[in-house]
Amino acid sequence: MTMERTQSLGRIQVLTIECLKGSSKADEWNGDMLQTGDIVEELKIGNFLSVRSPFKNGKNGVQKLLHESFKKKQTSIQVRVRRGKDELVELQACIVPNESAGKNKYMLRSISDPNYAVGFIDRTENECFQLQGSRSSRVVCALSNARLQDGYVAYPWEKKMQEFLPVPNSSCFPSLLLLPKASDRVASRYNDLEDTLARANAWLHASQASGVPIVFMNVQTESLLTKISGETASSTVNAGSLSDLSNLANASLYGFEDYHGVDIGVVRAVRLWYTPMGEEIAVEITLREGDTKLGFAISRTEEGFIYISSVIDDDENGVAAMRSGLIDLYREAAKASKLLVVSRVSNEKVLPWMVSSTGAVRCFDTVSLSQKLSLHRHALQPILIHVFMWDRGLVSQVGSLARSRSVTPSLMPLPSEIQLPQPPIENRVPGDAPGLTLERDTAGEMSFRFHDFSLSNNWV
């Protein structure tokens, strides 16, 4: 008779805990936190309502109670549960909606660890004791089922780009994009990928040989989509099967047909990443009333780099190139057999950035640059230029030389002031450079190349 009564008691429905979300440190498996299978003995909501076991209508009745309390904004709750025969554990929590369970369904979120959440479910006492006794095996099961979660978090990009970049909102990753070279005049066929890589390699080595202080960082292929048709489409690779994919390894242009029957071409360009040997530093050029020239000349290498080709050494007249310390950088560059490459003017990059399918390097011309610098001089507006350094240790040395001239330093350790020559009328340089001529090159409609520079180069 006693055994039958015990078995009957074991089949009694009780309200129990179901762990919905684990704590940040998996503390739900410790004795201090509620665990799945714990039997609910008492609920205290706010300071007025207290409900003890047995709970009318079980889980549904408690959900109705939680809903009414949530509407009244009484969300503070204390739960007391029984584990085993006489062990009691309590949890301070708040009532929150459980959206995954449906409308008007609620769960409890721990106040001490908001990651930890529990719900309620109806079970028999025997089921609860079995769950409590299987804790070790359930921990192992939970470990095997545990998955790392990811998600998106907001990031203050504008603030970071202003605070942490030497030039706000502009990267310090210079690169050159090389398109595959057309092998015929109608641009229906292109040289292979190996040819584009070889041209990138040659451009880098030629730049270094000419004195541009840059080093290789990385090279990658870059896929560009374009519409193709006719002969171009017929000359591209058809990747209709896996066996045809091997033909794409060295192809610079291949095509496929989209769902609408349009021939799409994929051009495989090459992007070459490089960086200055030392670093990129800023020189601020402040101008004075009476300045008639900036005091230095600019030229451009065949590879498209703008550089300071000459600087006036005139302490008596105090040209801006002397006041700014630019002459010190120029002298150090000459000693190291390097070019003083200009990377930015007024924070705008003036580096070469692309090679067309004809092989022309897209870069900035010295004529428009000289004109802009001269306009700064006429307007007495400060000029900010950035140059590539070849030795990090040299930056502080040049800064010391600049400070010895008692000139206010610029953004970097260098002082501020430079002057550039004005562009001569009819594209000729006055003075000691009668052989200087201008010739339109292939880098763009507004690009020019200077030839036959003598000692005075292109002063503005």
C-alpha positions as CSV (number, residue, x, y, z in Angstrom):
1,M,0.0,0.0,0.0
2,T,2.9,2.4,0.9
3,M,4.7,1.5,-2.4
4,E,1.6,2.3,-4.5
5,R,1.2,5.6,-2.6
6,T,4.8,6.5,-3.4
7,Q,4.4,5.6,-7.0
8,S,1.2,7.7,-7.2
9,L,3.1,10.7,-5.7
10,G,5.9,10.3,-8.2
11,R,3.4,10.8,-11.0
12,I,2.1,14.1,-9.6
13,Q,2.5,17.0,-12.0
14,V,4.7,19.8,-10.7
15,L,5.9,23.1,-12.0
16,T,9.6,22.8,-12.9
17,I,12.5,24.9,-14.3
18,E,13.6,24.8,-17.9
19,C,17.0,26.5,-18.6
20,L,16.5,28.5,-21.8
21,K,19.7,30.5,-22.0
22,G,23.0,29.7,-20.3
23,S,24.9,32.2,-18.2
24,S,28.1,33.8,-19.5
25,K,30.2,31.5,-17.4
26,A,28.0,28.4,-17.6
27,D,27.1,28.9,-13.9
28,E,23.8,27.2,-14.4
29,W,25.7,24.0,-13.8
30,N,26.8,25.1,-10.4
31,G,24.7,24.5,-7.3
32,D,23.9,28.2,-6.8
33,M,21.9,28.6,-10.0
34,L,18.6,27.1,-11.0
35,Q,18.9,24.1,-13.2
36,T,16.6,22.2,-15.5
37,G,14.5,19.8,-13.4
38,D,14.4,21.9,-10.3
39,I,10.9,21.9,-8.7
40,V,9.3,25.4,-8.1
41,E,8.2,25.9,-4.5
42,E,7.4,29.6,-4.4
43,L,7.1,32.7,-6.6
44,K,7.3,36.2,-5.1
45,I,6.4,39.0,-7.6
46,G,7.1,42.5,-6.4
47,N,6.5,43.3,-2.7
48,F,2.9,42.1,-2.5
49,L,2.2,38.9,-4.4
50,S,3.5,35.5,-3.2
51,V,2.3,32.2,-4.7
52,R,3.2,28.8,-3.3
53,S,3.1,25.2,-4.8
54,P,0.9,23.6,-6.0
55,F,0.2,26.2,-8.8
56,K,-3.3,26.3,-10.2
57,N,-3.2,25.2,-13.9
58,G,0.5,24.6,-13.8
59,K,2.6,26.3,-16.4
60,N,-0.4,28.0,-18.1
61,G,-1.6,29.5,-14.9
62,V,1.9,30.9,-14.1
63,Q,2.2,32.3,-17.6
64,K,-1.1,34.2,-17.0
65,L,0.2,35.4,-13.7
66,L,3.4,36.7,-15.3
67,H,1.4,38.4,-18.1
68,E,-0.7,40.3,-15.6
69,S,2.3,41.3,-13.6
70,F,4.2,42.5,-16.7
71,K,1.3,44.7,-17.8
72,K,1.3,46.3,-14.3
73,K,5.0,46.8,-14.7
74,Q,5.7,44.5,-11.7
75,T,8.6,42.7,-13.2
76,S,10.8,41.9,-10.2
77,I,10.4,38.3,-9.2
78,Q,12.1,35.9,-6.7
79,V,11.9,32.1,-7.4
80,R,12.5,29.4,-4.8
81,V,13.0,25.9,-6.0
82,R,13.6,22.5,-4.4
83,R,16.4,20.1,-5.6
84,G,16.3,16.6,-4.4
85,K,14.5,16.1,-1.1
86,D,15.5,19.1,0.9
87,E,17.9,21.4,-1.0
88,L,16.5,24.9,-1.6
89,V,17.9,27.4,-4.2
90,E,16.7,30.9,-4.9
91,L,17.0,33.2,-8.0
92,Q,16.4,37.0,-8.2
93,A,15.2,37.8,-11.7
94,C,13.0,40.0,-13.8
95,I,10.0,39.1,-16.0
96,V,10.7,39.6,-19.7
97,P,8.8,38.5,-22.9
98,N,9.9,35.2,-24.5
99,E,9.4,36.1,-28.2
100,S,10.6,32.7,-29.4
101,A,7.7,31.0,-27.5
102,G,5.0,33.2,-28.9
103,K,2.7,36.1,-28.0
104,N,2.1,36.8,-24.3
105,K,4.7,34.2,-23.2
106,Y,7.3,35.2,-20.6
107,M,10.6,34.0,-19.1
108,L,12.8,35.0,-16.2
109,R,16.1,36.8,-16.8
110,S,18.7,36.7,-14.0
111,I,19.5,40.1,-12.5
112,S,23.1,39.1,-11.7
113,D,23.7,37.7,-15.2
114,P,21.4,38.9,-17.9
115,N,22.6,36.2,-20.2
116,Y,21.0,33.5,-18.0
117,A,17.2,33.0,-18.6
118,V,14.8,30.3,-17.4
119,G,11.2,29.3,-18.1
120,F,8.6,27.0,-16.7
121,I,7.4,23.5,-17.8
122,D,5.1,20.8,-16.3
123,R,6.8,17.5,-15.3
124,T,6.2,14.7,-12.9
125,E,8.3,14.5,-9.8
126,N,9.9,11.3,-11.1
127,E,11.0,13.1,-14.3
128,C,12.4,15.9,-12.2
129,F,14.5,13.5,-10.0
130,Q,15.8,11.7,-13.1
131,L,16.9,15.0,-14.6
132,Q,18.6,16.1,-11.4
133,G,20.3,12.8,-11.2
134,S,21.6,12.9,-14.8
135,R,23.4,16.2,-14.3
136,S,26.8,14.9,-15.3
137,S,25.7,13.3,-18.5
138,R,23.7,16.5,-19.4
139,V,26.8,18.6,-18.9
140,V,28.7,16.5,-21.4
141,C,25.8,16.7,-23.8
142,A,25.6,20.4,-23.4
143,L,29.3,20.7,-24.1
144,S,29.0,18.7,-27.3
145,N,26.1,20.8,-28.5
146,A,27.6,24.2,-27.5
147,R,28.1,26.4,-30.5
148,L,29.8,29.8,-30.7
149,Q,27.5,32.6,-31.9
150,D,28.4,35.6,-33.9
151,G,26.6,38.8,-34.8
152,Y,26.9,42.4,-35.8
153,V,27.8,45.2,-33.5
154,A,27.7,48.9,-34.2
155,Y,31.1,50.6,-34.8
156,P,31.8,54.4,-34.8
157,W,33.6,54.5,-38.2
158,E,33.5,58.2,-38.7
159,K,35.0,58.9,-35.3
160,K,37.8,56.3,-35.6
161,M,38.7,57.4,-39.2
162,Q,39.1,60.9,-37.8
163,E,41.1,60.0,-34.7
164,F,43.4,57.2,-35.8
165,L,44.3,57.9,-39.4
166,P,47.3,60.3,-40.2
167,V,45.1,61.8,-42.9
168,P,41.4,61.7,-41.8
169,N,39.1,59.5,-43.9
170,S,42.0,58.4,-46.2
171,S,43.9,55.1,-46.1
172,C,47.6,54.6,-45.9
173,F,47.6,51.6,-48.3
174,P,48.8,52.8,-51.7
175,S,48.2,50.5,-54.6
176,L,48.3,50.3,-58.4
177,L,45.6,48.5,-60.4
178,L,46.8,47.0,-63.6
179,L,44.3,46.0,-66.3
180,P,45.3,43.2,-68.7
181,K,46.9,44.6,-71.8
182,A,44.9,44.3,-75.0
183,S,46.8,42.2,-77.6
184,D,45.0,43.8,-80.6
185,R,43.7,47.2,-81.6
186,V,40.0,46.4,-81.2
187,A,40.6,45.1,-77.6
188,S,38.9,41.8,-78.3
189,R,41.8,39.8,-77.0
190,Y,44.0,40.4,-74.0
191,N,47.4,39.1,-72.7
192,D,47.2,36.4,-70.1
193,L,47.5,36.9,-66.3
194,E,51.2,36.1,-66.2
195,D,51.8,39.1,-68.5
196,T,49.9,41.4,-66.1
197,L,51.8,40.1,-63.1
198,A,55.1,40.6,-65.0
199,R,54.2,44.2,-65.8
200,A,53.3,44.8,-62.1
201,N,56.7,43.3,-61.1
202,A,58.6,45.4,-63.7
203,W,56.8,48.6,-62.6
204,L,57.7,48.1,-59.0
205,H,61.4,47.3,-59.7
206,A,61.6,50.2,-62.1
207,S,60.2,52.6,-59.5
208,Q,62.7,51.4,-56.9
209,A,65.5,51.7,-59.4
210,S,64.6,55.3,-60.2
211,G,64.9,56.2,-56.5
212,V,61.2,56.0,-55.3
213,P,61.4,54.8,-51.7
214,I,58.8,52.1,-51.7
215,V,58.8,48.4,-50.9
216,F,56.5,45.5,-52.0
217,M,53.6,44.6,-49.7
218,N,51.3,42.2,-51.6
219,V,49.8,41.4,-55.0
220,Q,46.4,40.0,-55.7
221,T,44.1,39.4,-58.7
222,E,40.9,41.5,-58.8
223,S,37.8,40.5,-60.8
224,L,36.0,43.2,-62.7
225,L,32.7,42.5,-64.5
226,T,32.0,43.9,-68.0
227,K,29.6,43.2,-70.8
228,I,31.0,41.4,-73.8
229,S,29.7,40.3,-77.1
230,G,30.6,39.2,-80.6
231,E,34.2,38.2,-81.2
232,T,35.2,39.1,-77.6
233,A,32.6,36.6,-76.2
234,S,33.8,33.9,-78.6
235,S,37.4,34.3,-77.6
236,T,36.7,34.0,-73.9
237,V,37.0,30.8,-71.8
238,N,33.9,28.7,-71.4
239,A,33.8,27.2,-67.9
240,G,30.8,24.9,-68.6
241,S,32.2,22.1,-66.5
242,L,34.7,21.5,-63.8
243,S,37.3,20.2,-66.3
244,D,37.2,23.6,-68.1
245,L,38.1,25.4,-64.9
246,S,41.8,24.6,-65.4
247,N,41.7,26.8,-68.5
248,L,40.9,29.8,-66.3
249,A,44.2,29.6,-64.3
250,N,46.1,32.0,-66.5
251,A,43.2,33.7,-68.4
252,S,42.9,37.4,-68.0
253,L,39.4,37.5,-69.5
254,Y,36.7,34.9,-69.5
255,G,33.0,35.0,-70.1
256,F,29.7,33.4,-69.0
257,E,26.1,33.8,-69.9
258,D,23.6,35.0,-67.3
259,Y,20.0,33.9,-67.0
260,H,18.8,36.5,-69.5
261,G,21.3,35.3,-72.2
262,V,23.6,38.3,-71.7
263,D,27.3,37.6,-72.2
264,I,29.2,38.7,-69.0
265,G,32.9,39.1,-69.1
266,V,35.2,38.8,-66.1
267,V,38.4,40.8,-66.4
268,R,41.2,39.6,-64.1
269,A,43.2,42.7,-63.2
270,V,46.2,42.7,-60.8
271,R,46.4,45.0,-57.8
272,L,49.9,45.7,-56.5
273,W,50.1,46.9,-52.9
274,Y,53.2,48.8,-51.8
275,T,54.3,51.1,-48.9
276,P,57.0,53.7,-48.2
277,M,60.3,52.4,-46.9
278,G,60.1,54.7,-43.9
279,E,56.8,56.4,-43.5
280,E,54.6,59.1,-44.9
281,I,55.1,62.5,-43.2
282,A,53.4,65.8,-43.6
283,V,55.0,69.2,-44.3
284,E,52.9,72.3,-43.9
285,I,53.9,75.3,-46.0
286,T,52.8,78.6,-44.6
287,L,53.2,81.6,-46.9
288,R,54.1,85.2,-46.2
289,E,53.3,88.5,-47.9
290,G,56.0,89.2,-50.5
291,D,56.7,85.6,-51.4
292,T,57.3,85.5,-55.1
293,K,58.0,81.8,-55.4
294,L,57.8,78.6,-53.4
295,G,61.4,77.7,-54.0
296,F,61.2,74.2,-55.4
297,A,60.5,72.3,-58.7
298,I,58.4,69.2,-59.3
299,S,58.8,66.5,-61.8
300,R,57.3,63.1,-62.5
301,T,58.9,59.7,-63.0
302,E,58.0,57.4,-65.9
303,E,56.1,55.3,-63.4
304,G,53.9,58.2,-62.5
305,F,55.4,59.4,-59.2
306,I,55.5,63.2,-58.5
307,Y,58.7,64.2,-56.7
308,I,60.7,67.3,-55.7
309,S,63.4,67.6,-58.3
310,S,65.1,70.8,-57.2
311,V,65.1,73.2,-54.2
312,I,66.5,76.7,-54.1
313,D,69.3,77.1,-51.5
314,D,68.7,80.8,-50.6
315,D,68.9,81.7,-46.9
316,E,69.1,85.4,-47.6
317,N,65.8,85.7,-49.4
318,G,64.1,83.1,-47.1
319,V,62.0,81.3,-49.6
320,A,59.4,78.9,-48.3
321,A,61.3,75.8,-49.2
322,M,64.1,76.9,-46.8
323,R,61.7,78.0,-44.0
324,S,59.8,74.8,-44.1
325,G,62.8,72.5,-43.9
326,L,62.0,71.0,-47.3
327,I,65.6,71.6,-48.4
328,D,66.8,69.4,-45.5
329,L,64.6,66.6,-46.7
330,Y,65.8,67.1,-50.2
331,R,69.4,67.0,-49.2
332,E,69.0,63.9,-47.2
333,A,67.2,62.2,-50.1
334,A,70.1,63.1,-52.4
335,K,72.6,61.6,-50.0
336,A,70.6,58.4,-49.9
337,S,70.1,58.4,-53.7
338,K,66.4,58.6,-53.2
339,L,63.7,60.8,-54.7
340,L,61.6,63.0,-52.5
341,V,58.3,61.6,-53.6
342,V,55.1,63.7,-53.0
343,S,52.3,61.4,-52.0
344,R,49.5,63.9,-51.2
345,V,48.8,67.6,-51.8
346,S,46.2,69.1,-49.5
347,N,45.4,65.6,-48.2
348,E,44.6,64.4,-51.8
349,K,46.6,61.5,-53.1
350,V,48.8,62.3,-56.1
351,L,50.2,58.8,-56.6
352,P,49.7,56.7,-59.8
353,W,46.7,54.4,-59.3
354,M,45.9,52.5,-62.5
355,V,47.4,51.1,-65.7
356,S,44.9,51.0,-68.6
357,S,44.5,48.1,-71.1
358,T,46.7,50.2,-73.5
359,G,49.6,50.1,-71.0
360,A,49.3,53.8,-70.1
361,V,49.9,54.7,-66.4
362,R,47.1,56.9,-65.0
363,C,48.7,59.6,-62.8
364,F,48.7,63.3,-62.0
365,D,50.4,65.9,-64.3
366,T,52.8,68.4,-63.1
367,V,51.2,71.3,-64.9
368,S,47.9,71.3,-63.0
369,L,49.8,70.6,-59.8
370,S,52.1,73.6,-60.3
371,Q,49.1,75.8,-61.0
372,K,47.3,74.7,-57.8
373,L,50.4,75.3,-55.7
374,S,50.9,78.8,-57.3
375,L,47.3,79.6,-56.5
376,H,48.0,78.8,-52.9
377,R,50.8,81.2,-53.0
378,H,48.7,84.0,-54.5
379,A,45.9,83.4,-51.9
380,L,48.4,83.1,-49.1
381,Q,46.7,79.8,-48.1
382,P,48.9,77.2,-46.3
383,I,49.9,74.2,-48.4
384,L,50.0,70.7,-46.8
385,I,52.0,68.1,-48.7
386,H,53.0,64.6,-47.7
387,V,56.2,62.9,-48.8
388,F,57.5,59.3,-48.7
389,M,60.5,58.8,-46.3
390,W,63.1,56.1,-46.7
391,D,64.3,56.0,-43.1
392,R,62.1,56.3,-40.0
393,G,65.0,57.6,-37.9
394,L,65.5,60.5,-40.2
395,V,62.1,62.1,-39.3
396,S,63.2,63.3,-35.9
397,Q,66.5,64.5,-37.3
398,V,64.9,66.7,-39.9
399,G,62.4,67.9,-37.4
400,S,65.3,69.1,-35.2
401,L,66.8,71.0,-38.1
402,A,63.5,72.6,-38.8
403,R,63.0,73.7,-35.2
404,S,66.5,75.2,-35.2
405,R,65.1,77.6,-37.9
406,S,62.6,78.9,-35.2
407,V,59.7,78.0,-37.4
408,T,56.4,76.7,-36.0
409,P,56.4,72.9,-36.7
410,S,53.7,71.3,-38.8
411,L,51.5,68.3,-38.2
412,M,54.6,66.1,-38.3
413,P,58.0,67.1,-36.8
414,L,58.7,69.3,-39.8
415,P,58.1,73.1,-39.9
416,S,55.8,74.9,-42.2
417,E,56.6,76.8,-45.4
418,I,57.4,76.0,-49.1
419,Q,57.2,77.8,-52.4
420,L,56.8,76.4,-55.8
421,P,57.5,78.0,-59.2
422,Q,54.7,79.4,-61.3
423,P,53.8,77.6,-64.6
424,P,55.4,79.6,-67.4
425,I,53.4,81.0,-70.3
426,E,53.2,78.7,-73.4
427,N,54.4,75.8,-71.3
428,R,58.1,77.0,-71.3
429,V,60.3,77.3,-68.3
430,P,62.2,80.6,-68.1
431,G,65.8,81.0,-67.1
432,D,68.3,78.1,-67.4
433,A,66.0,75.5,-69.0
434,P,65.6,76.5,-72.7
435,G,65.3,72.8,-73.7
436,L,62.3,72.0,-71.6
437,T,59.2,71.1,-73.7
438,L,55.8,69.7,-72.9
439,E,54.2,66.8,-74.7
440,R,50.8,65.2,-74.2
441,D,51.2,61.6,-73.0
442,T,48.8,58.7,-73.0
443,A,47.8,58.8,-69.3
444,G,44.7,60.9,-69.9
445,E,43.2,64.0,-71.6
446,M,44.6,66.4,-69.0
447,S,48.0,64.8,-68.4
448,F,51.4,66.0,-69.6
449,R,55.0,64.7,-69.5
450,F,58.0,66.9,-69.2
451,H,61.1,66.1,-71.2
452,D,64.7,67.1,-71.3
453,F,65.0,68.6,-67.8
454,S,68.1,70.6,-67.1
455,L,69.3,71.7,-63.7
456,S,66.4,74.2,-63.2
457,N,63.6,71.7,-64.1
458,N,60.0,73.0,-64.1
459,W,59.9,75.9,-61.7
460,V,56.5,77.5,-61.1
